[in-house]
Amino acid sequence: MSRRLSTIYWTTLAAAGLLIAACSPPQKTTIDVYVASSLAEAFETIEADYEEQNQQVDVRLNVAGSSTLLRQIEAGASPDVFAPADIEIFDRLTNEPTSPVEPFVTNTLTLVVPTGTKTKNITTISDVTNPEILVARCAAGVPCGAVTDKFLQANAIQLVETSEHLNVGQVVEHVAAGEADAGFVYRTDAKRTSDRTREIKLQNPPVVTPAIAAMSDEPEASLFAEYMISDSAQDTFANFGFGRPEE
């Protein structure tokens, strides 16, 4: 090959390489978000909205009960963002967040019963003390279990027949399927399953405050955490029945 042809060849090859590079999609930054099951549906909507607005970011959700997520982190898992169902979960972390812990919504305890033929005669909170009533609830170490205990103790209510579950999603599904006669869940769960459950509102119910923080030095993690208090995210949370922290 002559020197002139060689120059043309390598120049063309380099130009083709630049063209391929220019046409290639930009590299995306993946952020792993550990999110409580009670927040899952809202976060799935927010994930889609956020990725639409920030196409350089791929958000991956890991959904489980807050205590389960905490155990995963303590066992060595490395999320970029952590969003448990209650801000108090952060007090149990041995790993320090890399951004401020930000409360971003509130949720309220309530009682649900199944609808249809599976409904027993439960009209007030006192009915759950009947030994013939099976009450589903979260385990004590889970945020929804902690607020359930808080409510029961404050009102001197003693449950007789109970089934305990790892997260509030399991509780509401047991009730909706008629596998439990009643269940203590969050207001958002009652709204989500309103076609299969009926809510019995509690007097002076306890409120939980989910919070979020970045757990890695990835800049996109902090930006995603900050997005939770944006008007767009807050509108989404409101549609799912969450309140604002200042409410």
Secondary structure, DSSP 8 states (H G I E B T S, - for coil): --HHHHHHHHHHHHHHHHHHHHHS----EEEEEEEEGGGHHHHHHHHHHHHHH-TTEEEEEEEE-HHHHHHHHHTT---SEEE-SSGGGGGG-SS--SS--EE--BEEEEEEEE-GGG--S--SGGGGGSTT-EEEEE-TTSHHHHHHHHHHHHTT---SEEEEESSHHHHHHHHHTTSSSEEEEEHHHHHHTTTTEEEE--SS--EE--EEEE-SS-HHHHHHHHHTTSHHHHHHHHHTT-B-TT-
